[in-house]
Amino acid sequence: MISKNHRQNHNFQIVYFLAGSCHTADGAYALLCDLREDRQSAVDNYHVINLKDEAKEIRAGRLIESTDPADVKEGEAELLELNNNRKKGKILYEAAVDEMNFIDKCMELLQPLRKYKNLPDSESHELMQAEEWKYEMIRRVENFMISNNGYIPPDHFETMRQHPAFKAEILPRIMELQTLLTTAGGRAEAIAQISENKSLKIIEKLLI
């Protein structure tokens, strides 16, 4: 069951499925930067809409003062619509602020774990790519091989081969799992290995 409740993501989703899907503190931080930017945009847009609504309210007031009954009805309808939108807008605004505050908390807790925390965000986001993708490729190896009888789809395998760490780290993991899955009890051992969430330490730092 997934419910938004006026938010883009709940705290649980942010911790476990978004930041928790990352493999490094810098990767999680970069993802949170994107989430925060989106929520900040929603908060900023709320203030813009409020100003526009105030202008509409003034125009609606002029219509109500008209001697034309149709203008009066239009003005009343406009005010009613503005009032309804204002109620919903306030709920969405408060939800965006709550979400942004939680994202800020997550980013603060991640900060001491980051490898590139002393660099500008643009540089750190770039530098973390290779390591983050390396671990992502290894996770895909594990997922495919354990759930798909040792089969890695060709397009994914091609992407793995393009990573500079393929020969040194990704391929050895493939070979390790191939050997493990052909031995007695090896499948259970492989499942036990991947059951230990490598992002757990990061997730624990993000818990409410």
C-alpha positions as CSV (number, residue, x, y, z in Angstrom):
1,M,0.0,0.0,0.0
2,I,1.4,3.4,-1.1
3,S,-0.2,6.6,0.1
4,K,1.0,10.1,-0.6
5,N,-1.1,12.1,1.9
6,H,-0.2,15.3,0.2
7,R,3.5,14.5,0.3
8,Q,5.9,13.5,-2.4
9,N,7.4,10.9,-0.2
10,H,6.8,9.8,3.4
11,N,9.8,9.6,5.8
12,F,9.8,5.8,5.6
13,Q,10.1,5.9,1.8
14,I,12.8,8.5,1.9
15,V,14.9,6.5,4.4
16,Y,14.5,2.9,3.1
17,F,13.6,3.2,-0.6
18,L,15.3,6.4,-1.7
19,A,18.3,7.2,0.4
20,G,18.4,3.6,1.5
21,S,18.8,2.4,-2.1
22,C,22.1,4.3,-2.3
23,H,25.4,2.5,-1.5
24,T,27.4,5.4,-0.2
25,A,26.8,8.4,2.1
26,D,27.7,10.8,-0.7
27,G,25.3,9.0,-3.1
28,A,22.4,9.3,-0.5
29,Y,23.3,12.9,0.1
30,A,23.2,13.7,-3.6
31,L,19.8,12.1,-4.0
32,L,18.5,14.0,-1.0
33,C,19.7,17.2,-2.6
34,D,17.5,16.5,-5.6
35,L,14.5,15.7,-3.3
36,R,15.0,18.9,-1.3
37,E,15.2,21.1,-4.4
38,D,11.9,19.7,-5.6
39,R,10.2,20.4,-2.2
40,Q,11.8,23.8,-2.0
41,S,10.3,24.6,-5.4
42,A,6.9,23.6,-4.1
43,V,7.3,25.8,-1.1
44,D,8.4,28.8,-3.2
45,N,5.6,28.3,-5.6
46,Y,3.1,28.4,-2.8
47,H,4.0,32.0,-2.1
48,V,3.8,32.9,-5.8
49,I,0.3,31.4,-6.0
50,N,-0.8,33.3,-2.9
51,L,0.2,36.6,-4.5
52,K,-1.7,35.7,-7.7
53,D,-4.7,34.7,-5.7
54,E,-4.7,38.0,-3.8
55,A,-4.9,39.8,-7.2
56,K,-7.7,37.5,-8.3
57,E,-9.5,38.2,-5.1
58,I,-9.4,42.0,-5.8
59,R,-10.8,41.5,-9.3
60,A,-13.5,39.2,-7.9
61,G,-14.5,41.9,-5.4
62,R,-14.9,44.4,-8.3
63,L,-17.2,41.9,-10.1
64,I,-19.4,41.6,-7.0
65,E,-19.8,45.4,-6.9
66,S,-21.1,45.3,-10.5
67,T,-24.8,46.1,-11.3
68,D,-24.8,43.1,-13.7
69,P,-26.1,40.0,-11.8
70,A,-23.9,37.7,-14.0
71,D,-20.8,39.6,-12.9
72,V,-21.8,39.3,-9.3
73,K,-22.3,35.5,-9.6
74,E,-19.0,35.2,-11.4
75,G,-17.3,37.2,-8.6
76,E,-18.9,35.1,-5.9
77,A,-17.9,31.9,-7.7
78,E,-14.3,33.1,-8.1
79,L,-14.1,33.9,-4.3
80,L,-15.5,30.5,-3.4
81,E,-13.0,28.8,-5.7
82,L,-10.1,30.8,-4.3
83,N,-11.1,29.9,-0.8
84,N,-11.3,26.2,-1.6
85,N,-7.9,26.3,-3.4
86,R,-6.4,28.2,-0.5
87,K,-7.4,25.5,1.9
88,K,-5.9,22.8,-0.2
89,G,-2.8,24.9,-1.0
90,K,-2.1,25.4,2.7
91,I,-2.3,21.6,3.3
92,L,0.1,20.9,0.4
93,Y,2.4,23.7,1.6
94,E,2.6,22.3,5.2
95,A,3.3,18.8,3.8
96,A,6.1,20.1,1.6
97,V,7.6,22.0,4.6
98,D,7.4,18.9,6.8
99,E,9.0,16.8,4.1
100,M,11.8,19.3,3.5
101,N,12.5,19.5,7.2
102,F,12.9,15.8,7.4
103,I,15.2,15.8,4.3
104,D,17.3,18.5,6.0
105,K,17.6,16.3,9.1
106,C,18.7,13.3,6.9
107,M,21.3,15.4,5.1
108,E,22.7,16.7,8.4
109,L,23.0,13.2,9.8
110,L,24.7,12.0,6.6
111,Q,27.2,14.8,6.5
112,P,29.9,13.3,8.8
113,L,29.7,10.0,6.9
114,R,30.5,11.6,3.5
115,K,33.8,11.1,1.8
116,Y,33.6,14.3,-0.2
117,K,31.9,16.6,2.4
118,N,34.6,19.2,2.1
119,L,34.0,19.8,-1.6
120,P,31.2,21.8,-3.3
121,D,28.1,19.8,-4.0
122,S,28.6,19.9,-7.8
123,E,32.1,18.3,-7.4
124,S,31.1,15.8,-4.7
125,H,28.1,14.7,-6.8
126,E,30.5,14.0,-9.7
127,L,33.2,12.2,-7.7
128,M,30.8,9.8,-6.0
129,Q,29.4,8.5,-9.3
130,A,32.1,5.8,-9.9
131,E,31.8,4.2,-6.5
132,E,28.0,4.5,-6.3
133,W,27.7,2.8,-9.7
134,K,30.2,0.1,-8.9
135,Y,28.1,-1.0,-5.9
136,E,24.9,-0.7,-7.9
137,M,26.4,-3.0,-10.5
138,I,27.4,-5.5,-7.8
139,R,23.9,-5.4,-6.3
140,R,22.4,-6.1,-9.7
141,V,24.8,-9.0,-10.1
142,E,23.6,-10.4,-6.8
143,N,19.9,-9.8,-7.6
144,F,20.0,-11.3,-11.1
145,M,22.1,-14.3,-10.2
146,I,20.2,-15.3,-7.1
147,S,16.7,-14.7,-8.4
148,N,17.3,-15.6,-12.1
149,N,19.2,-18.9,-11.9
150,G,22.6,-17.2,-12.5
151,Y,21.4,-15.3,-15.6
152,I,22.5,-11.6,-16.1
153,P,20.6,-9.9,-18.9
154,P,23.0,-8.9,-21.8
155,D,22.2,-5.2,-21.6
156,H,23.0,-5.0,-17.9
157,F,26.2,-7.1,-18.4
158,E,27.3,-4.7,-21.1
159,T,26.8,-1.8,-18.6
160,M,28.9,-3.6,-16.0
161,R,31.7,-4.2,-18.5
162,Q,31.9,-0.5,-19.2
163,H,32.5,0.3,-15.6
164,P,36.3,0.8,-14.8
165,A,36.0,-1.5,-11.8
166,F,34.6,-4.4,-13.8
167,K,37.7,-6.5,-14.0
168,A,38.9,-5.8,-10.4
169,E,35.7,-5.9,-8.4
170,I,32.5,-6.6,-10.4
171,L,33.7,-9.7,-12.3
172,P,35.2,-11.3,-9.2
173,R,31.8,-11.0,-7.5
174,I,30.2,-12.7,-10.6
175,M,32.7,-15.5,-10.4
176,E,32.3,-15.9,-6.7
177,L,28.5,-16.2,-7.0
178,Q,28.8,-18.6,-9.9
179,T,31.0,-20.9,-7.8
180,L,28.8,-20.5,-4.8
181,L,25.5,-21.3,-6.6
182,T,26.9,-24.6,-7.9
183,T,28.0,-25.9,-4.5
184,A,25.8,-27.7,-1.9
185,G,24.2,-25.2,0.3
186,G,25.7,-22.4,-1.8
187,R,22.4,-20.8,-2.7
188,A,21.4,-20.4,1.0
189,E,24.8,-18.9,1.7
190,A,24.4,-16.4,-1.2
191,I,21.0,-15.4,0.1
192,A,22.4,-15.0,3.6
193,Q,25.1,-12.7,2.2
194,I,22.7,-10.3,0.4
195,S,20.3,-10.3,3.3
196,E,22.8,-8.2,5.2
197,N,21.9,-4.7,3.9
198,K,25.1,-2.9,3.0
199,S,23.3,0.4,3.3
200,L,22.1,-0.4,6.9
201,K,24.6,1.9,8.6
202,I,23.4,4.8,6.5
203,I,19.8,3.9,7.1
204,E,20.3,3.7,10.8
205,K,21.7,7.3,10.8
206,L,18.5,8.4,9.0
207,L,15.9,6.8,11.3
208,I,13.5,9.2,12.9
